[in-house]
Amino acid sequence: MSTLPKSQLEERFSAALHATARAWRLGVDAKLKDLGVGQAGWMTIAVIAKSTSELSQKELADQLGVEGPTIVSMIDRLMKTGLVLRVPSATDRRVKLVRLTDAGLALYGKVKAEAEVFRAGLLSDIDADTLLAATAVLERLRARIEEQL
């Protein structure tokens, strides 16, 4: 049981959550630096690859938590390197969908493999019950935040 007042414990949790999320992204980014794509690029590629359906530019921006102009310039950069394509939507000609090329899929395979090694190394000494409890807390917080948006 904590001896800290609940408000201080909540503040400590919030700071730890933010710092850990940032450190996690930076750690993965350091592992991926040799792949020639930065954090924003590999995160974009990963979101596209993991999606169960094709994403519009707006949907992709929403999932990444960025503004429209930011995703447009990111897609432009990824297109120049041959990793993604913009394709017209079959149902709405105003909408452009973002699709990985074969090179983008291959890069995602490398990103995924490196990220899995990184994740496994960090979590190797954390028992399954602790990991499950932490995951449940994070998922509950995300759901609460999304309800308020």
C-alpha positions in Angstrom: 0.0 0.0 0.0 1.3 3.5 -0.9 2.1 6.0 1.8 1.7 8.8 -0.8 -1.6 10.8 -0.8 -3.8 9.7 -3.8 -3.3 13.0 -5.6 0.5 12.6 -5.5 0.3 9.0 -6.6 -1.9 10.0 -9.5 0.5 12.7 -10.5 3.4 10.2 -10.3 1.5 7.8 -12.4 0.7 10.5 -15.0 4.4 11.5 -15.2 5.5 7.9 -15.4 3.0 7.1 -18.2 4.0 10.1 -20.3 7.8 9.5 -19.8 7.5 5.8 -20.5 5.5 6.3 -23.7 8.1 8.8 -24.9 11.0 6.6 -23.9 9.4 3.6 -25.6 9.0 5.4 -28.9 12.6 6.7 -28.7 13.9 3.3 -27.9 12.1 1.7 -30.8 13.2 4.6 -33.0 16.9 4.0 -32.1 16.5 0.3 -33.0 15.0 1.3 -36.4 17.4 4.1 -37.3 19.3 1.8 -39.8 16.1 1.2 -41.8 16.2 4.8 -43.1 12.8 5.9 -41.8 12.1 8.0 -38.7 9.6 7.6 -36.0 6.8 9.4 -37.8 7.4 7.3 -40.9 7.5 3.9 -39.2 4.5 4.7 -37.0 2.6 5.7 -40.2 3.6 2.5 -41.9 2.7 0.4 -38.9 -0.8 1.9 -38.6 -1.5 1.3 -42.3 -0.1 -2.3 -42.1 -2.1 -3.2 -38.9 -5.4 -1.7 -40.2 -8.1 -4.3 -41.1 -9.3 -2.0 -43.9 -7.9 0.7 -46.1 -7.6 4.0 -44.4 -8.3 7.4 -45.8 -5.8 10.2 -45.1 -8.2 11.6 -42.5 -8.6 8.2 -40.7 -4.8 7.8 -40.8 -4.3 11.2 -39.3 -6.9 10.5 -36.6 -5.2 7.2 -35.6 -1.8 8.9 -35.5 -3.1 11.9 -33.6 -1.9 14.4 -36.1 -3.4 17.2 -38.2 -4.4 16.9 -41.9 -1.4 18.9 -43.3 1.0 16.8 -41.2 -0.3 13.5 -42.7 -0.3 14.9 -46.2 3.4 15.8 -46.0 4.2 12.5 -44.3 2.4 10.6 -47.1 4.2 12.7 -49.7 7.6 11.8 -48.2 6.7 8.1 -48.0 5.4 8.2 -51.6 8.7 9.7 -52.7 10.6 6.8 -51.2 8.2 4.2 -52.8 6.7 3.0 -49.5 3.0 4.1 -49.9 0.5 5.0 -52.6 -2.5 7.2 -52.6 -5.4 5.5 -54.3 -8.9 6.9 -55.0 -11.8 5.6 -53.0 -14.2 3.5 -54.9 -17.1 5.1 -53.0 -16.1 8.7 -52.8 -13.9 10.4 -55.4 -12.9 13.1 -52.9 -11.3 10.6 -50.6 -7.8 9.3 -51.1 -6.9 6.0 -49.4 -3.4 5.2 -48.3 -1.9 1.8 -49.3 1.5 0.2 -48.6 3.6 -0.8 -51.6 5.5 -4.0 -51.7 8.5 -2.1 -50.5 6.4 -0.6 -47.7 5.2 -4.1 -46.7 8.7 -5.4 -46.7 9.8 -2.4 -44.5 6.9 -3.1 -42.1 8.1 -6.7 -41.8 11.6 -5.4 -40.7 10.0 -2.8 -38.4 7.8 -5.4 -36.8 10.6 -7.8 -36.2 12.9 -5.2 -34.6 10.0 -3.9 -32.5 9.2 -7.4 -31.3 12.8 -8.0 -30.2 12.8 -4.6 -28.4 9.5 -5.3 -26.7 10.5 -8.9 -25.7 13.7 -7.6 -24.2 12.0 -4.9 -22.1 9.2 -7.1 -20.9 11.1 -10.4 -20.3 11.4 -10.1 -16.5 7.8 -8.8 -15.9 5.5 -11.6 -15.0 2.3 -12.2 -16.9 -0.1 -11.2 -14.1 1.7 -7.8 -13.6 1.7 -7.2 -17.4 -2.0 -8.1 -17.6 -2.9 -5.7 -14.8 -0.9 -2.9 -16.3 -2.5 -3.5 -19.7 -6.0 -3.5 -18.2 -5.3 -0.1 -16.5 -4.0 1.4 -19.7 -6.9 0.1 -21.8 -9.4 1.4 -19.3 -7.8 4.8 -19.2 -7.7 5.0 -23.0 -11.4 4.1 -23.2 -12.3 6.8 -20.6 -10.3 9.4 -22.5 -11.9 8.4 -25.8 -15.4 8.7 -24.2 -14.6 12.3 -23.3 -13.4 13.3 -26.7 
